[in-house]
């Protein structure tokens, strides 16, 4: 398979050369720590977990080069996920075949999914989630929550008629109907996209767009992590609307549960703060990101945003 090597800043070139040579060193899995935190009244104990089976480790030089990038962009979620499961983070970068705006944020997103899966297995508790090193326990019984495809019943008809992006079709129309793609999956994706979005915008704040998107046509836009974060905020809003109508009892349980509210609200806060940082980028940099403006407006001042108020994130 041909791998595209873009023209990148020197630090990116050093990483790409190491990764694409396929150098890998076997390494024993390292435990990762879940940092104790006080989040909306939730103060879990600190634990350590074996991260389990991992892809082969990258070389120390590769890891050091990626660490330099993360240190430069000063994106805490990237550093946390990288520190907690480096082999997984590096595997996702190697998978893309290049270093840039699509790969590093994606690695943060997917590594958080991995960490969430491992922490649940480690503690024998399927209700646990991690976001920015904080541990959340969702108290709503999973089997009671509807699949998130239920939100299609309330999704604006005009948006369906006018077409929507591939993300809606992939997550809501198709995958949303599969068993297990319920409130928990919705929260997991929102947290992962919030993490990836923060990395995405941090990269654009530190590196020229032209270096991050080499090999793509001029004027290309990436429907990536911030776009996904905004979309999932809208999905969560319409999930609440649909659940309130279909099962008021479950809706009440969701909006009353402290752990659910904490995870949802902290994900939404991260998305909001990342969007604010995106707005502070220059026009040349921010134009690299594609957002669904209908979904954005809906979250800011529409039905989705109104529904999200039920989570009482200001308390």
N, C-alpha and C positions, 0 to 999 in steps of 0.2 A: 504494500500500500504506500503510495507516495505521500510524503509528509511535507507540508508547506512550511518553509523557514522564512518568516517575515524579517524585514529590517527593523530591529528593535534596539532600545538603549543597551549600552554595554552590559549592564547587569542582567538584562533579559537574555542577551545572547549567551552569556556564560551559563545560565540555567538551561537554555534550550539545547546547547551543544551537549551538555552532560546527559540530559534526559533522553535525547533522541539517539544517543549512542547505546542506550539500553543498559547502562551500568547499573548493577543492583547488588546489594550486599544483604545477605540473610541477617536478620536481627531478631532477637527475642521480643515478643510483644511487651510493651511497657504499660503499666497501669496508668489510668488517668484519674485525676482528682475532681470531684464535684465540689465546687466551692460553696460554703454555706452563705446564705443571703437572707435578708429580710425583705421580702417582696409582697406588698399588699398583705402584710401580716403572716406570710408564710416563712418560716425559718427552719429549713431542713438541716439535718446533721450532715457533716462531711463524710464522704465515703470514698474508697478507692476501688476501682474495678479493673479486672484484666480485660484488655480490649479484644481478646479473642484472636481468631485466625485473621491474619492480615496479608495483603499482597507483599511480595518481596520488597525489602527496604531499598530506598534510593541510596546513592552514595552520600557520605558526609558532606562532600563538596556540593552536591545537588541541594541537599537540605539547607546548607549554609547560604547558598545563593537565593533560595526562595525566602529564607528568613530575612535576608537583606531587603528584599522587595517588601515584605510585610512590615518590617521596621520602618521603611521609608513612607509607606502609605498610612502608617499609624492607625490601622483598622483593627480595633480590639477583637471583634468577632473572628477575623481571619487568624489572628495570633492564637486565640483560644482553641479553635478547631484544629489548627496546625499542630499546636503543642500536644493536644489530647490524642490525636490519631494521625501522626505524620505520614505513615505509609499509605493510608487511604487518601489523604490530601494529595500526595505526590502521584498516586496512581491515576487520579482523575485528571491531573495536569498532563501526565504522559499520554493518557487516552486521547486527548484532543490533538496532540501532535505539535502544539505550539503554545507559546506563552502570550497571553493577551487579555483583552477585555472579556472574552467569553470563557476562558479556561480557569483563571484564578477565582473569580466569584463562584463559578460552578463547583469548583473543588470545595469551597467553603460550605456551600449549600448541601452537597451530597455527603460531605463528611459529618455534618450535623445530623443528617438522617442516620448515619451509621452509629454515631455516638448515642443517639436516642435509643436505637434498637439495642445496643449493648448494655446501656444502663438499666433498661427494663429487665433484660435477661439476668444481669448481675445481681440485681436486688430482688428478683422474683416478683416484680410488681409491674404489671402491664399498664399502669396508669401514669407512669413517670415520663417527664419531658425535661430536656435541658435547653436553656437559651442563655447565651452569654455567661455560662458557668453557673447559672442559678437553676435550682431544681424545683420543678413544679409537679404537683400530684393532682390530676384531674379526678374529681370526686363523683362525676356522673357515670353511672353504669354504662359501659360501652355498648352492650347488647341492646340497650334501650334507645340509643340515639339513631335516628334515621340516616340512611346513606345520603351523602351530600348532593346526589342528583335531584333530591327533592327541591332544591332551589330553582330548578328549571321551571317549576310551576308558577313562580313569581318573577322570573327574569323578564325584563321589559320586552314586550312583543316587538317594538320597533327595532330593538337591537338584534333580535333574532332574524327579523325580515331583512335587515340591512347587512346581515352577515356579521360574524364576529371572528376573533382571532383563533389561531390553532390551539391556543392554551385552553380556551373554553371547550372546544370540541374534544380535546384530548382528556382533560381532567373531569369535566362535568358531564358532557353528553355520553362519552364512552366509559372511562374508568370509574366515574362517579356512581355507576349502577352496580359495580362489582361488590361482592360481600367484603365487608371490612373497610370500605371507603366511606367512612362516616365522620362524625364530629372529630374523632381522634386524628384521622388522616387529614382532615381539613386544618386542624390546629398544627399538625406536624409540618405540613407544607407552608403554612403562613410563617412559621418560625424559621424554616429553612430559607424561604425567599427573603425574609427580612434580613437574615444573616448575609446572604449573597448580595443583596442590594447595597448594604453598607460597604462591602468590599468593592463592588462595582463603581460606586460613586467616589470612594476614596482613591481608586486607581486613576480616575479621570481628573481628580484634583491634583495629582502629582506627576502624571505623564501625559505628553501630548497625544491627542486623539490619533494623529497620523501614525504614531509608533504602536499604539495599542490595536489598531485595526488594519495593519498592513496586509495587502493581498486581497482586500475587499474593494469593490467599486467605490469611487468617490461618492460621497453623500449617503453611504450605507448607514442604516440605523439598526441597533441591536435590540430586539424584543427579548430582553434577558431577565435579570434578577429584579431590578426595580419595576419593570413592567409586570413581572409575575407577582411581586409583592402588592402592587396596587390592585391587580386583578383579584388576588385572594382576599384582600380586605373587602372588596365588593362581594365576592362569593360568600364570605362569612356573614355579611349583612343580610343577604337574601336567604341564606340558610336559616337565620333566626326568624325572618319574616315567615318563611314557609313552615318551619317547625311550630311556630306559635299558632298558626292556623290548623295544622294537621294534628298536633298533639300538645295542647296547652300545658299539660302536666310536665312533659319533658322539657318544654321551653322554660318553665318556671325553675326546674332543676338546674338547667344550664346557666341561666342568668343569676341564680342564687349561689351557685357553687364557687367558693373562694378560689380554689385552684384553677378552675376553668377560666374565671375572670382574670386572674393574675397572668396566666400564659397568654390569653387573647389580648389583653390590654398592653402587656409589655411588647408583644409582637407589633401591635398597632402603633405604639409609641415609637418603636424603632423605625417602622416604615415612615411615619410622619417626620421624624427628625432627619431621616435619610433623604426624603423628598425635599425638605428645606435646604439640605446641603446641596442637592442637585440643582435647585434654583439659584444657588450662589455661584455655580460654575459659569464660565464664560459661554456665550452662545455657541462658539465653535466646539467646545467640549460637551456641553449638554445635548447638542444635536446628535450625538452618537447614540443616544438612548431613545427607543420608541416606547411611548406610553399610550394606552387606550384612554383617550380623553373623556369618553363617555363614562367609563368606569371611575376615572379619577374624580370627575364632577359629581358622580353619584355618591362616592365616599365622602366627599367634602361637604356637599349640601343637598344630597338627594335622599331617596328612600333607604339606600344602604347605610348612609351615615346616620340617619334617624334611627334605624334599627340597632346600630352598634351602640347607641346611647344606653340601651338596656343593660350593657355590661358595666355601667357606672365606673368608667375608667378614671374619672376625676376624683373618686373617693380615696 
